[in-house]
Structures are given as structure tokens and as C-alpha cells.
Amino acid sequence: MDNSRTTIPQRMESILDFDKRLFFLILVLFFILIRYITNDLIMQSIPGYEKLESDGSFTLFHIFNTLNYIWTPFALLWKFTLTAFIIWTGSFAFGYKVPFVKLWQFALVAEIIFVLPELFKMIYFMQPSDSVTYNEIRDFYPLSLFSLIDPEQIAPKYHYPLRAINLFELVYIFLLVLGFHSISKRSLSESWTVILFSYVLFFLIWLVFYILVYK
């Protein structure tokens, strides 16, 4: 008997046995708080920050950030729904019947991994040196391909794809495999196949599309 098919689903179910609505609220608050602190650090890194702030030069910056904070819960809901739908569709294509709601809930929980890069960024620049610039804070994407290259040597259309390909994304994919394995009770090899030919394939197509249409 394949012990992984019995133990992993049971463990995952016990770990994820909590109020998902409360978790979503906490997740949103985490993202907003971290982004608020990071944006404040970005503004303070701009030369003449205090004078520019007093004469209203940052008005548009504040408006844009406020709208971004308001949009955060809706953006997360959209991402969970799209991710769950892509995996659910891929599962259906392989002939596996999986509850959409459970996939959605797991996509919600797995999103916690993306709090880490924003948290690392905030902590890294918590006490920036005087030499740190706005662009350095803006372009800081830890453990990504983007962090390995000189942005000025790469065309702007490749910046986002290089940021998107990072260690956290790989961990996220692995979590999706475990989640699908636990929900569907399929083997790990079958779960890898579904995730690779659904979420990962769609992710790569999206990056290629972004590069092609970037102007």
C-alpha cells in the first residue's frame, strides 16, 4: 500500500482545519501592513522627502497606494479563484473529479508563501543606509532571477517575468501539488502531472504573453 496516499492527506486535513474566513482577513491585513511600511520606506529614500511631502508632491503617490490597499482583497480573491479554476479544469481534462471549493480554499492557504518575499523586503530596508535609492528598493525581489541580473542591462519587458520566477513560486507549486494530492487522493506523480499541465503551463504562457505584448 502507498503510505503517502493515506498519511499526507490526513496530515494536510488536520493542518488546514481552521476558519478560512478569518485566515483570509489576517492574510489581507498582513499584505496591506507590509506594503504600507515598505512604501513608507520607499518615500523616505527619495532625496528631499520632507520638503516634497510638505508641498504635496506625493499626492498622486498616496492616492495610488491607497487604491492599491483597497484593491488588495479583491486581487487576492481573483487570484485564488483563477488558480483554483485552472487546476480544476486541468484535473477535469485528466479525468479526475475534484471539488472546486476545496481547491479554492487550498489556494487561499498556500498564498501565505508570498507574504515572505514582501516581509523580507520590508525587513531588509527597515534601516536603509543613506546610499540606498528609490530604484534599489523598488527593484528588490529576493531569491528571484531578477535579483541575479543588472536591470539596466536587460530590456524592461523581461523584468516582470524574471521577478515572477523565484524560489517562492517554486515552493508555491510544490504546495499546490501537495494540496491536489490531499484533496483528490491521487498519487503524487499524478498530482505533479496535473499541476504541471495546468497551473505551471498557464503561468509560463502568461509570462510569454506578457513579453510579447509589452510596449
CORCORRA-V676722 format. One record per helix or strand of 3 or more residues. SS is the DSSP state (H for helix, E for strand). FROM is the first residue (numbers start at 0). LEN is the number of residues. If there is no record, write none. Layout:
BEGIN
ss->SS from->FROM len->LEN
ss->SS from->FROM len->LEN
END
This chain:
BEGIN
ss->H from->3 len->12
ss->H from->19 len->25
ss->H from->48 len->6
ss->H from->58 len->35
ss->H from->99 len->11
ss->H from->112 len->12
ss->H from->133 len->5
ss->H from->144 len->4
ss->H from->150 len->3
ss->H from->155 len->9
ss->H from->166 len->18
ss->H from->187 len->26
END
